[in-house]
């Protein structure tokens, strides 16, 4: 029933997108040549912003080339997060792709750093000597009083916009051009993706105002578009002035690179598209993906400083640049849509390690935005709230149920294999019917759901515990950065430790279920062996993602370092603990039933206290219920 509800919402959004696109095309049908030219010019005029850091040259070239034939695209901003010799490789690619229509702007200080410095200097100048003395050495801007922060923000952003406009005038980027298209390549000292996005968004705001352009498409250096992507996405936004943001569908262009990439590609349709379609049904998409987001500049500009300065528990956030930008639009009351008829193609990880690291990074952003801004749900209704809570608590509840089953053999909530099968069948059928041109096969759609959902509880747990960590994500793809990443695979094993532990728990649960039916006497031993084997296989699979490192270090361990003797001892020890837990659970249930049957007890354990005695010779856990002392309060 839950799956039917989710698919129903996704289908509602899909049909709405079709209606919007149909209306857009009807509005563009010309009655004469002059009207056709006018309509096409007025309905899809836009700018595009692409940011990157040390991207693989071939991938970046294809990315920029894909924008050559976009109807209505007048200004292209290319942001490079770095100004060293290695970073200029991307600048040279931009020059080759747009040889006649490009200008280069090099910044000595990122505009985000300028804004922060000016705001802090202004705020400090307004504080009294005693207030400045009371500031801690590690104070941050958001520690200051609200009124002072607002005043400092207005001052800093006014100065930043003035500085950016001056830079553009110096490079004659605000002059009128004969050609309908021009490109600007901006590079600055390396900061972060959020830092280069801030710079590009500031320049976009000024260029949009100077050229009467209201819409901006934003994307990444590993993503390319079709000639219809921007016209359809932005054209549908123009139909409703309250749409502040929108995103297109997202597919994968490297699905044939590996089996993991193929599963990831199918997962974009089997899971991610349906999830985004649920909130798209109410025009309240809570995350516009970085590779395929479009904005109305009037909705975007007022939020830039607060977006960049966001903190969580006193720590400046890095990983959630696209998620928080969407949150700012939703908090301001703007609609954010998901256009299923437009599509962009991005890159997906080709190894298990990079895939898990990507999912952890995305989950961190979800945890921050879901719980730090609950007022979003009051503004946009219960569907957004239910979707967000299900995305977080669903995997956690599965983990709790599984852990209870492994330890005690019972659970308050039983799994239903029929339900699991029906969910996979429903999602696979729906996606294959609606998106068959973008998916490989039925099999990949079905397997991808297991591939996406199975490690999710471990990902949720680890991402919640480390929500404030992060950066650009996995290592960059150019030659130099790839060489640096060769020996870093074992460092990343800590990041996937929770996933390894969770998969060991799943293996133990499957072993328990199987052994109970076929080999009860060997149940504990089989559970331990299954858990250890699953953990070892996963560690080996993750470590093999750094094959250059393993090739250079053939003696590096690729599984759990347990000798047969150690494994046998661990099996006996853990098996004994499991049997003790089972005996304890059985005795507690007996005591509970006796208490209910006697009628004298209150609650689950009656009125007495539970004490645990351990007999060293037998190793059993015996639960004894003490008699209540006279006069003792319940």
C-alpha positions in Angstrom: 0.0 0.0 0.0 2.9 2.4 0.8 4.4 1.7 -2.6 1.1 2.3 -4.4 0.9 5.6 -2.6 4.4 6.6 -3.6 3.9 5.6 -7.2 0.6 7.5 -7.2 2.3 10.7 -6.2 5.1 10.2 -8.7 2.6 9.6 -11.5 0.7 12.8 -10.4 3.9 14.8 -10.8 4.7 13.1 -14.2 1.3 14.0 -15.6 1.5 17.5 -14.4 4.9 17.8 -16.1 3.4 16.5 -19.3 0.6 19.1 -19.1 3.1 21.9 -18.5 5.3 20.9 -21.5 2.2 20.5 -23.7 1.1 24.0 -22.8 4.6 25.3 -23.4 4.7 23.8 -26.9 1.2 25.1 -27.7 2.3 28.6 -26.6 5.3 28.4 -28.9 3.4 27.3 -32.0 3.9 30.3 -34.4 1.2 31.9 -36.6 3.9 33.5 -38.7 7.6 33.7 -38.8 7.9 37.0 -37.0 5.8 35.6 -34.1 7.8 32.4 -34.0 11.1 34.3 -33.6 9.6 36.6 -30.9 8.2 33.7 -28.9 11.3 31.6 -29.0 13.4 34.6 -27.9 11.1 35.6 -25.1 10.2 32.2 -23.6 13.5 30.5 -23.1 16.2 33.2 -22.5 18.5 32.0 -19.8 22.0 31.7 -18.5 23.9 28.6 -17.4 26.5 28.1 -14.7 28.8 25.1 -14.6 31.3 24.6 -11.7 34.1 22.0 -11.3 37.4 21.2 -9.7 40.1 19.3 -11.6 37.7 17.4 -13.8 38.7 14.6 -16.2 39.4 16.4 -19.5 37.3 14.3 -21.8 34.3 14.5 -19.5 34.6 18.3 -19.1 34.9 18.7 -22.8 31.7 16.8 -23.5 30.0 18.8 -20.7 30.8 22.2 -22.3 30.1 21.0 -25.8 26.6 19.9 -24.9 25.6 23.6 -24.2 26.5 24.7 -27.8 23.1 23.9 -29.2 20.8 25.0 -26.3 18.1 27.2 -27.5 17.8 30.5 -25.6 21.1 30.1 -23.8 22.8 33.5 -24.0 25.5 33.6 -21.3 27.5 30.6 -20.0 29.5 30.9 -16.8 32.2 28.4 -16.1 33.5 28.3 -12.5 36.8 26.7 -11.7 37.6 26.1 -8.0 41.3 26.6 -8.2 43.9 28.9 -9.9 47.0 26.7 -9.9 48.7 25.3 -12.9 46.8 22.0 -12.7 43.5 23.9 -12.6 44.3 25.8 -15.8 43.8 22.5 -17.7 40.0 23.1 -17.3 40.5 26.7 -18.5 42.3 25.5 -21.6 39.5 23.1 -22.4 36.9 26.0 -22.1 39.0 28.0 -24.5 39.0 25.2 -27.0 35.3 24.6 -26.8 34.4 28.3 -27.1 37.4 29.8 -28.9 35.7 33.0 -30.1 33.1 33.7 -27.5 34.9 33.4 -24.1 36.5 35.8 -21.6 38.6 34.8 -18.6 38.3 36.4 -15.1 40.8 35.5 -12.5 40.1 36.3 -8.9 42.8 36.7 -6.2 40.2 36.3 -3.4 37.0 34.3 -3.7 33.9 36.5 -3.5 32.6 34.3 -0.6 35.7 35.1 1.4 35.2 38.8 0.6 31.6 38.7 1.8 32.5 36.9 5.1 35.4 39.2 5.8 33.4 42.4 5.2 30.5 41.2 7.3 32.7 40.2 10.2 34.7 43.5 10.0 31.5 45.5 9.9 29.9 43.6 12.8 33.1 44.0 15.0 33.2 47.7 14.3 29.6 48.0 15.7 30.3 46.1 18.9 31.4 47.9 22.1 34.8 47.2 23.6 33.2 45.0 26.3 31.2 43.0 23.8 34.3 42.4 21.6 36.3 41.4 24.7 33.6 38.8 25.6 33.9 37.0 22.2 35.5 33.7 22.4 38.7 33.1 20.4 36.8 30.7 18.0 33.7 32.9 17.6 31.8 32.7 14.3 29.6 35.2 12.6 26.4 33.4 13.5 27.2 33.8 17.2 26.4 37.6 16.9 23.0 39.1 17.6 20.5 38.7 14.9 19.9 42.4 14.2 23.7 43.0 13.9 24.1 40.0 11.6 21.3 41.3 9.3 22.9 44.8 9.2 26.4 43.3 8.5 25.0 41.0 5.8 23.3 43.9 3.9 26.5 45.9 4.1 28.8 43.0 2.9 26.5 41.9 0.1 26.2 45.5 -1.2 30.0 45.8 -1.3 30.4 42.3 -3.0 27.8 43.1 -5.7 29.6 46.4 -6.4 33.0 44.7 -6.5 31.6 42.0 -8.9 30.0 44.6 -11.2 33.3 46.5 -11.3 35.2 43.3 -12.2 32.7 42.6 -15.0 33.0 46.1 -16.3 36.8 45.9 -16.3 36.6 42.8 -18.5 33.9 44.4 -20.7 31.5 41.5 -19.8 28.6 43.9 -19.4 29.0 45.4 -22.9 26.5 44.4 -25.6 27.6 41.8 -28.0 26.7 41.1 -31.6 26.5 37.3 -31.0 23.6 35.9 -29.0 25.9 33.8 -27.0 29.0 34.4 -24.9 31.0 32.5 -22.2 32.8 33.7 -19.1 35.4 31.5 -17.3 36.0 32.4 -13.7 38.8 30.9 -11.7 39.7 31.6 -8.1 41.8 30.0 -5.2 40.6 26.6 -4.2 37.9 26.7 -1.5 35.0 24.4 -2.0 32.2 23.7 -4.4 30.0 26.0 -2.3 32.7 28.8 -2.7 32.8 28.7 -6.5 29.0 28.4 -6.7 28.7 31.6 -4.6 31.0 33.4 -7.0 29.2 32.2 -10.1 25.8 33.0 -8.6 26.9 36.6 -7.7 28.1 37.1 -11.3 24.9 35.5 -12.7 22.7 37.9 -10.7 24.6 41.0 -12.1 24.6 39.6 -15.6 21.0 38.7 -15.4 20.0 42.1 -14.3 22.1 43.8 -16.9 20.7 41.7 -19.8 17.1 41.3 -18.5 17.5 37.5 -18.0 15.4 36.0 -15.2 16.5 32.4 -15.1 19.6 30.5 -14.4 20.5 26.8 -15.0 23.2 25.4 -12.7 25.1 22.1 -13.2 28.4 20.3 -12.6 31.4 19.7 -14.7 30.6 16.0 -15.2 27.1 16.5 -16.5 25.9 17.2 -20.0 22.5 18.3 -21.3 20.4 17.9 -24.5 19.2 20.8 -26.7 15.8 20.4 -25.1 16.9 20.3 -21.4 17.1 24.0 -20.7 14.1 25.2 -22.9 11.8 22.6 -21.3 12.9 23.1 -17.7 13.0 26.9 -17.8 10.1 27.3 -20.2 7.8 25.4 -17.8 9.0 27.6 -14.9 7.9 30.7 -16.8 4.3 29.5 -16.8 4.0 30.1 -13.1 5.7 33.1 -11.5 5.7 31.4 -8.1 8.0 28.6 -9.2 11.4 29.7 -7.8 13.2 26.5 -8.7 13.0 23.4 -10.8 15.0 20.3 -11.7 15.0 17.9 -14.6 15.2 14.2 -14.6 18.7 12.8 -14.2 20.1 9.8 -16.1 23.6 8.3 -16.3 26.0 8.6 -19.2 28.6 6.1 -18.0 26.3 3.2 -17.1 28.4 0.8 -19.2 31.6 1.5 -17.4 31.0 -1.2 -14.7 28.4 -3.4 -13.1 28.2 -0.9 -10.2 27.6 2.0 -12.6 24.8 0.0 -14.3 23.1 -0.6 -11.0 23.5 3.0 -10.0 22.0 4.1 -13.3 18.9 1.9 -12.7 18.7 3.1 -9.1 18.3 6.7 -10.4 15.0 5.6 -11.9 13.8 2.8 -9.6 14.3 4.8 -6.4 15.5 8.4 -6.7 13.1 9.5 -9.4 10.1 8.1 -7.5 11.3 9.7 -4.3 11.6 13.1 -6.0 8.3 12.6 -7.7 6.5 12.3 -4.4 7.4 15.8 -3.3 7.1 17.0 -6.9 3.4 16.2 -6.8 2.9 19.1 -4.4 5.6 21.4 -6.1 7.8 21.1 -3.0 10.8 19.1 -4.1 13.2 19.3 -1.1 16.4 18.8 -3.1 17.3 20.1 -6.6 20.2 18.0 -7.6 23.4 19.9 -8.3 23.7 18.5 -11.9 20.3 19.6 -13.1 18.8 22.6 -11.2 17.2 25.8 -12.5 16.4 28.9 -10.5 14.5 32.2 -10.9 17.1 34.8 -10.0 14.7 36.9 -8.0 14.1 33.9 -5.7 17.8 33.0 -5.5 19.6 36.3 -4.9 18.2 37.3 -1.5 19.3 34.0 0.0 22.9 33.7 -1.1 24.7 35.1 2.0 22.6 33.1 4.5 23.0 30.0 2.3 26.8 30.3 2.3 27.0 31.1 6.0 24.8 28.2 7.1 25.9 26.4 10.3 24.7 23.3 12.0 25.5 22.9 15.8 27.9 25.7 15.4 29.9 24.1 12.5 29.9 25.6 9.0 28.3 23.1 6.6 29.9 22.0 3.3 28.2 18.9 1.9 24.7 20.2 1.4 25.1 23.1 -1.0 22.2 22.0 -3.4 20.0 20.7 -0.6 20.2 23.9 1.4 19.7 26.2 -1.6 16.4 24.3 -2.2 15.5 24.6 1.5 15.9 28.4 1.4 13.5 28.6 -1.5 10.9 26.5 0.3 11.3 28.5 3.5 10.5 31.7 1.4 7.3 30.1 0.1 8.5 29.4 -3.5 7.4 26.4 -5.4 10.1 23.9 -6.5 9.1 21.5 -9.3 10.4 18.3 -10.8 10.1 18.3 -14.6 10.1 14.7 -15.7 10.1 15.6 -19.4 13.5 17.3 -19.4 16.6 15.3 -18.8 20.3 15.7 -18.1 23.0 13.1 -18.0 25.5 12.9 -15.2 28.4 10.6 -14.1 27.9 7.9 -11.4 30.6 6.1 -9.4 31.9 3.0 -11.0 33.2 1.3 -7.9 31.4 0.2 -4.7 33.5 2.4 -2.5 32.8 5.6 -4.5 29.1 4.7 -4.6 28.9 4.3 -0.8 30.8 7.5 -0.2 28.4 9.4 -2.5 25.4 8.0 -0.7 26.9 8.9 2.7 27.5 12.4 1.5 24.0 12.8 0.2 22.5 11.3 3.4 24.5 13.8 5.6 22.8 16.7 3.7 19.4 15.1 4.2 19.9 14.7 8.0 20.9 18.3 8.4 18.1 19.8 6.3 15.4 17.4 7.5 15.7 18.2 11.2 17.2 21.7 11.3 14.3 23.4 9.4 11.0 21.8 10.5 9.1 24.9 9.6 9.3 23.8 5.9 6.7 21.1 6.7 4.3 23.7 8.2 4.6 25.7 5.0 4.3 23.0 2.4 2.1 20.4 4.1 2.1 16.8 5.4 3.2 15.0 2.2 6.6 16.6 2.4 6.8 15.8 6.1 5.8 12.1 5.7 8.3 11.6 2.9 11.1 13.1 4.9 10.4 11.1 8.0 10.0 7.9 6.1 13.3 8.5 4.4 15.0 8.7 7.7 13.1 6.5 10.2 12.3 3.7 7.7 15.8 2.4 7.4 16.4 2.9 11.2 13.3 0.8 12.0 14.5 -2.0 9.7 17.9 -2.0 11.5 16.2 -2.3 14.9 13.9 -5.1 13.8 16.8 -7.0 12.3 19.0 -6.6 15.4 16.2 -7.9 17.6 15.7 -10.9 15.4 19.4 -11.7 15.4 19.7 -11.5 19.1 16.4 -12.9 20.3 14.8 -14.7 17.4 11.6 -12.7 17.6 10.4 -9.3 16.7 7.4 -7.1 17.2 7.3 -6.5 13.4 7.8 -9.4 11.1 9.2 -9.2 7.6 7.0 -10.2 4.7 8.8 -11.6 1.7 5.5 -11.2 -0.3 5.5 -7.4 0.5 9.2 -7.1 -0.5 8.5 -9.0 -3.8 5.4 -6.9 -4.5 7.2 -3.6 -3.9 10.0 -4.6 -6.3 7.5 -5.8 -8.9 5.4 -2.6 -8.7 8.4 -0.2 -8.9 10.0 -2.2 -11.7 6.8 -2.4 -13.7 6.0 1.3 -13.3 9.5 2.5 -14.2 9.9 0.2 -17.2 6.6 1.4 -18.6 7.3 5.1 -18.0 11.1 5.2 -18.5 11.9 2.3 -20.8 14.1 4.4 -23.1 16.4 5.3 -20.2 16.8 1.9 -18.4 18.7 -1.2 -19.4 16.3 -4.0 -18.6 13.8 -5.3 -16.1 16.5 -7.2 -14.3 18.6 -4.1 -13.6 15.6 -2.2 -12.3 14.7 -5.0 -9.9 18.3 -5.6 -8.7 19.0 -1.9 -8.3 16.3 -1.6 -5.7 18.0 -4.2 -3.5 21.4 -2.6 -4.3 20.1 0.8 -3.2 17.9 -0.2 -0.2 20.0 -2.9 1.4 23.0 -0.8 2.7 20.7 2.2 3.5 20.4 1.6 7.3 24.2 1.5 7.7 24.5 4.7 5.6 21.8 6.5 7.6 23.5 5.6 10.9 27.0 6.7 9.8 25.9 9.8 8.0 23.9 10.9 11.1 26.9 10.4 13.4 29.2 12.3 11.0 26.7 14.8 9.5 29.2 17.7 9.8 32.0 16.1 7.8 32.5 16.4 4.1 33.9 18.3 1.1 33.7 18.0 -2.6 33.0 14.3 -2.1 35.2 11.6 -3.6 38.6 12.4 -5.3 38.6 14.4 -8.5 39.1 12.7 -11.8 42.0 14.4 -13.5 45.3 12.6 -13.8 47.0 14.3 -10.8 44.2 13.9 -8.4 43.7 10.2 -9.5 47.3 9.6 -8.6 46.8 11.1 -5.2 43.8 8.8 -4.6 45.6 5.6 -5.3 46.6 4.9 -1.8 43.6 6.4 -0.1 41.2 3.5 -0.2 42.0 2.1 3.2 41.4 5.5 4.8 37.9 5.4 3.4 37.1 2.1 5.0 36.3 4.0 8.2 33.5 5.8 6.3 31.9 2.5 5.3 32.4 0.7 8.6 28.7 1.1 9.6 27.7 -0.4 6.3 30.0 -3.3 6.8 28.6 -3.9 10.3 25.0 -3.7 9.0 25.6 -6.1 6.2 27.1 -8.6 8.7 23.9 -8.2 10.8 21.8 -8.9 7.7 23.9 -12.0 6.9 23.4 -13.2 10.5 19.7 -12.7 10.2 19.5 -14.7 7.0 21.6 -17.4 8.5 19.4 -17.6 11.6 16.2 -17.9 9.5 17.8 -20.6 7.4 19.3 -22.5 10.2 16.1 -22.5 12.3 14.4 -24.3 9.4 17.2 -26.8 8.5 19.9 -27.0 11.2 18.8 -25.7 14.6 21.7 -27.2 16.4 24.2 -25.2 14.3 22.3 -22.0 14.3 24.7 -19.8 16.4 27.8 -21.1 14.6 26.2 -20.5 11.2 25.2 -17.0 12.2 28.7 -16.0 13.2 30.3 -17.5 10.1 27.8 -15.8 7.9 28.4 -12.4 9.6 32.1 -12.7 9.4 32.1 -13.9 5.8 29.8 -11.1 4.7 31.9 -8.4 6.4 35.0 -9.9 4.9 33.6 -10.0 1.4 32.3 -6.4 1.6 35.6 -5.1 3.0 37.4 -6.9 0.1 35.0 -5.5 -2.4 35.4 -2.0 -1.1 39.2 -2.3 -0.9 39.3 -3.6 -4.5 38.0 -0.2 -5.5 41.5 1.1 -5.1 43.1 -1.5 -7.3 46.2 0.6 -8.0 47.0 0.6 -4.3 46.5 -3.1 -4.0 48.7 -3.7 -7.0 51.5 -1.7 -5.4 50.9 -3.5 -2.0 50.1 -7.2 -2.8 50.5 -8.1 0.9 47.7 -5.7 2.0 44.9 -7.6 3.6 41.7 -7.8 1.6 39.5 -9.6 4.2 39.2 -9.8 7.9 42.5 -10.9 9.4 41.3 -14.0 11.3 43.2 -17.3 11.4 41.2 -20.5 11.4 41.9 -20.9 15.1 40.9 -17.4 15.9 37.7 -17.7 13.8 36.8 -20.9 15.6 37.3 -19.3 19.0 35.3 -16.2 18.0 32.5 -18.5 16.7 32.3 -20.4 20.0 32.4 -17.2 22.0 29.8 -15.3 20.0 27.6 -18.4 19.7 27.6 -18.7 23.5 26.4 -15.1 23.8 23.7 -15.7 21.3 22.5 -18.8 23.1 22.5 -16.9 26.4 20.4 -14.1 24.8 18.0 -16.7 23.5 17.6 -18.4 26.9 17.2 -15.1 28.6 14.5 -14.0 26.2 12.7 -17.3 26.7 12.8 -17.1 30.5 11.6 -13.5 30.4 8.7 -14.4 28.3 7.8 -17.3 30.7 8.0 -14.9 33.6 5.8 -12.4 31.8 3.2 -15.0 31.0 3.3 -16.3 34.6 2.8 -12.8 35.9 -0.2 -12.2 33.7 -1.7 -15.6 34.5 -1.3 -15.1 38.3 -3.2 -11.8 38.1 -1.0 -10.3 40.9 1.5 -8.6 38.8 1.3 -5.2 37.3 2.8 -4.2 34.0 5.1 -6.5 32.0 7.3 -7.7 34.9 4.8 -7.5 37.8 5.7 -5.5 40.9 9.1 -7.1 41.6 12.5 -6.1 40.4 14.4 -8.3 37.9 17.8 -9.4 38.9 20.2 -11.4 36.9 22.4 -14.1 38.4 25.1 -15.9 36.5 26.3 -19.4 37.3 29.9 -19.7 36.4 29.8 -23.5 36.0 26.9 -23.6 33.6 27.3 -20.2 31.9 23.5 -19.7 31.8 21.6 -16.6 32.5 18.9 -17.1 35.1 16.3 -14.4 35.7 14.7 -14.3 39.1 11.9 -12.1 40.2 12.3 -10.8 43.7 9.3 -10.5 46.0 8.2 -7.0 46.7 9.2 -5.7 50.1 6.4 -4.4 52.3 5.7 -0.8 52.0 7.9 -0.4 48.9 6.5 2.1 46.3 5.6 0.8 42.9 
